[in-house]
Amino acid sequence: MKIAIDIQPALLTRAGIGQYTYYLAKYLPVASPSDSFTGLAFGGAEEEIGELRTPNFRIRHFRGISRRGMNLLWKTMHWPPADLFTGAVDVFHFPSFVARPLRSGKTVVTIHDLAFKRMPECSEPKNAAFLTRHLPRTLEQAALVIADSEFTAKELVEFYAYPRKRVRVIPLGVEESFHPRAKLSDRLRGILPERYMLFVGTIEPRKNIGTLLEVYALLRKTRRNVPALVIAGHDGWRGEGGRIARLIERLSLHDSVIRLNYVAAADLPGLYAAAHLFVFPALYEGFGLPPLEAMASGVPVVCSNAGSLPEVAGDAAALIPPRDPEKLAQAIAILLDDTGARSSMIAKGLARAKKFTWSETARGTIGAYRDALSEGCVT
């Protein structure tokens, strides 16, 4: 097969879809050495993706064409065809919700969640309007859709009556660099305390960080020796970062809450492995990779039971309703105090995380490409 993949997200902040795109591009050529792959990108710096080149993965990187300009053309004119830049391919994979026009070949698209439909109040309005307009055309164009979870696959059927036989559920993976022995970088060691609880994720409304802060303030008032709270992630939208900063001040947590903003991919494994506890109270997730990364790092996990998280975490995390501060506080307290509960959760988490690898994600994706090329896309 000749396969092209839009690797533009990998040039952006290496989180979420950018992380998915990067590791997919890294592992696909290994999973199928007999196939040829082409990555397409616009703008940005060569060194950000140059390392993805292999004998069967070439990169068509048009640095002189701005990403914003191309997106504007695709959004307003549905032109030019993406395979005009890559040459003819059998399959073109778009890993970030929306497909681009093609001259020929099959379209495969990954839809990570439908938060803009399920929780419009927690979705960025411009992005929601864009997806509302363009996702139906993408679904019509796609030969096959990849979903990160069964939860998202069911939402595609619910909201769009999309044929379930044209959806492949392919979970994300955990990179091998996440393990209990990962070392904290010198930069982070200089600013972090010895004991801390950790949250990792984009600072946006559906991550429910406000509830986490209120619960943390209560724990500090009612308990002794509560670890510091580290919040790592870049600001999302609607001024959520500013709201969180004001809440930290109002709750008098400025001496015990540390904001790290975006953490480079190379620093993340050590940040996880050094944590005493990982807390992820999201209101909605289409997959939820941070809890798995924490599990792989040997850290006990408390996360919400919303969206896909029960499907991903299984019994390897303390699952709590995201809008129940009392239960969140109880779950955190147990994993801070009870060494037996901590040991059991760590062991379950390590075993759970081993089931999710990027190699397996790549193999499943290759299978999806072959299904897209076959007639009927039979499940």
PyMOL commands that set and color helices and strands:
alter all, ss='L'
color gray80, all
select helices_A, chain A and resi 8-11+17-31+46-48+50-52+67-77+83-86+115-118+120-122+125-141+150-160+164-166+186-189+205-207+209-222+240-250+265-273+289-296+309-313+325-337+339-353+358-373+375-377
alter helices_A, ss='H'
color red, helices_A
select strands_A, chain A and resi 2-6+36-42+57-62+91-94+106-111+144-147+167-169+196-200+228-232+257-261+277-280+301-304+318-320
alter strands_A, ss='S'
color yellow, strands_A
deselect
rebuild
show_as cartoon
